[in-house]
Amino acid sequence: MTSPNPATFQALSTQVGGHSGVQASEDGSLLVKPALPLELEFYQTLNAASGDDNPFSTLKDYMPKFFGTLKLQGQVGVDGSVNALEDGKESLVLENLSHTFTKPNILDIKLGTELYDEEASPEKRERMIKTARETTSFESGIRLTGFQVYSNETGLAVNTPKSYGKSIKVSDLPDGVRKFFPTTSDPSTGSGLPASVILPILKQIRAEIQEILTAFEKIELRMVGGSVLVIYEADITKAEEGVNTFLSGSTPPEEDSEDDENEETAIKKPTPPFKVKMIDFAHTRLVPGQGKDEGVVKGFNTVLGLLDARIDEIQKEL
């Protein structure tokens, strides 16, 4: 890709986890982040995957669309200012997963029991082992990195920072899931969707995470610092429209048609009520002959159990 002027990019406003430095395009449809070697290699490997029986093909469906790389002429600082880059470092260009939502509720769940990779120094390994044991990562295989949930009263996103996920115990994880998937009987107060709207969304999120796990178990890799990102629509009208489209048996909202090149047609396409994607592969590598990543698999199973419990709770509200 060409090297665009950095003034056309700005700091990502909906980032709830991960490292700083992620930028969004002016129209909000694309993300640009530093291209670390392993992450670039992993995206390229999955992009080349094909065949219905190839687990990489399934996994590719649950990753942000990868458009290639570019070299920026500058970098956005924490204050939003643009700083020139002398070396023009390469960056990944990915879809912005939250772009199609009116009010995106976003949860970043870091997966795995090990927080260091094989290249980590002894000091870092010791520090990361301590962090895993002092948080929920070691015991459950997950950490709630951060999330945002829109308030029905103010119409603004309320952010729950990384410090929350680092401070809670495994026994607190169900409460964290409740905070991210609240329900409401009065759309003008508090936060959350009506139980009848959030329930089908939750069930489909659970089904898609199960599909990711099934594919993941067939791939021999190690993923350190990777996450599953869950997004769902907090705008009640838009969420209801998305759920009705899904329940009607229509083509899933996330499907793109190559024929829809005209903007007017694209605007009329239904908004997806949710997305589930794997993100952050800076420390992900293939390890042929070494089997699946048991720590990440453990994390996926923890997430499935937490969703099952929340689904049961909401079903009792109906």
KAVEN-V401038 format. One record per residue. N is the residue number from 1. RES is the residue in one letter. PHI is phi in whole degrees, -180 to 180 (none if undefined). Layout:
BEGIN
N,RES,PHI  N,RES,PHI
END
This chain:
BEGIN
1,M,none  2,T,-73  3,S,-103  4,P,-73  5,N,-67  6,P,-62  7,A,-66  8,T,-85  9,F,-120  10,Q,-145  11,A,-59  12,L,-68  13,S,-83  14,T,-103  15,Q,-72  16,V,-112  17,G,-152  18,G,78  19,H,-85  20,S,-72  21,G,103  22,V,-78  23,Q,-121  24,A,-117  25,S,-69  26,E,-58  27,D,-87  28,G,83  29,S,-85  30,L,-123  31,L,-115  32,V,-128  33,K,-141  34,P,-53  35,A,-90  36,L,-81  37,P,-53  38,L,-67  39,E,-68  40,L,-62  41,E,-62  42,F,-68  43,Y,-62  44,Q,-65  45,T,-63  46,L,-70  47,N,-63  48,A,-85  49,A,-70  50,S,-151  51,G,101  52,D,-64  53,D,-90  54,N,-86  55,P,-61  56,F,-65  57,S,-65  58,T,-64  59,L,-64  60,K,-60  61,D,-66  62,Y,-112  63,M,-127  64,P,-60  65,K,-64  66,F,-105  67,F,-103  68,G,116  69,T,-130  70,L,-150  71,K,-116  72,L,-83  73,Q,-89  74,G,-165  75,Q,-134  76,V,-79  77,G,-81  78,V,-63  79,D,-92  80,G,90  81,S,-78  82,V,-102  83,N,-109  84,A,-67  85,L,-111  86,E,-75  87,D,-95  88,G,56  89,K,-62  90,E,-73  91,S,-130  92,L,-80  93,V,-116  94,L,-129  95,E,-70  96,N,-86  97,L,-64  98,S,-92  99,H,-62  100,T,-83  101,F,-96  102,T,-78  103,K,-134  104,P,-79  105,N,-84  106,I,-130  107,L,-129  108,D,-107  109,I,-111  110,K,-79  111,L,-105  112,G,111  113,T,-98  114,E,-109  115,L,-109  116,Y,-134  117,D,-105  118,E,-68  119,E,-93  120,A,-68  121,S,-70  122,P,-55  123,E,-65  124,K,-68  125,R,-58  126,E,-62  127,R,-67  128,M,-73  129,I,-63  130,K,-64  131,T,-62  132,A,-62  133,R,-73  134,E,-88  135,T,-117  136,T,-85  137,S,-61  138,F,-65  139,E,-77  140,S,-110  141,G,82  142,I,-141  143,R,-142  144,L,-77  145,T,-66  146,G,172  147,F,-157  148,Q,-130  149,V,-135  150,Y,-75  151,S,-83  152,N,-72  153,E,-78  154,T,-100  155,G,75  156,L,-110  157,A,-79  158,V,-106  159,N,-94  160,T,-106  161,P,-77  162,K,-58  163,S,-60  164,Y,-63  165,G,-63  166,K,-79  167,S,-96  168,I,-86  169,K,-101  170,V,-57  171,S,-66  172,D,-91  173,L,-59  174,P,-59  175,D,-68  176,G,-62  177,V,-67  178,R,-62  179,K,-63  180,F,-83  181,F,-117  182,P,-75  183,T,-120  184,T,-143  185,S,-102  186,D,-128  187,P,-61  188,S,-93  189,T,-127  190,G,59  191,S,-145  192,G,109  193,L,-103  194,P,-58  195,A,-56  196,S,-68  197,V,-92  198,I,-72  199,L,-61  200,P,-64  201,I,-65  202,L,-60  203,K,-63  204,Q,-74  205,I,-60  206,R,-62  207,A,-63  208,E,-73  209,I,-66  210,Q,-62  211,E,-66  212,I,-62  213,L,-60  214,T,-58  215,A,-71  216,F,-61  217,E,-67  218,K,-94  219,I,-112  220,E,-90  221,L,-150  222,R,-124  223,M,-121  224,V,-114  225,G,83  226,G,-79  227,S,-136  228,V,-106  229,L,-105  230,V,-114  231,I,-129  232,Y,-143  233,E,-76  234,A,-94  235,D,-72  236,I,-61  237,T,-62  238,K,-65  239,A,-64  240,E,-62  241,E,-61  242,G,-65  243,V,-65  244,N,-62  245,T,-65  246,F,-65  247,L,-70  248,S,-77  249,G,85  250,S,-71  251,T,-58  252,P,-51  253,P,-55  254,E,-81  255,E,-66  256,D,-105  257,S,-105  258,E,-67  259,D,-80  260,D,-84  261,E,-90  262,N,-88  263,E,-59  264,E,-64  265,T,-66  266,A,-63  267,I,-63  268,K,-79  269,K,-65  270,P,-65  271,T,-82  272,P,-65  273,P,-79  274,F,-162  275,K,-144  276,V,-130  277,K,-140  278,M,-88  279,I,-141  280,D,68  281,F,-120  282,A,-65  283,H,-127  284,T,-112  285,R,-143  286,L,-76  287,V,-133  288,P,-54  289,G,88  290,Q,-105  291,G,80  292,K,-73  293,D,-84  294,E,-63  295,G,-67  296,V,-72  297,V,-60  298,K,-60  299,G,-63  300,F,-58  301,N,-66  302,T,-63  303,V,-61  304,L,-60  305,G,-65  306,L,-65  307,L,-67  308,D,-58  309,A,-65  310,R,-69  311,I,-61  312,D,-62  313,E,-63  314,I,-71  315,Q,-60  316,K,-72  317,E,-79  318,L,-85
END
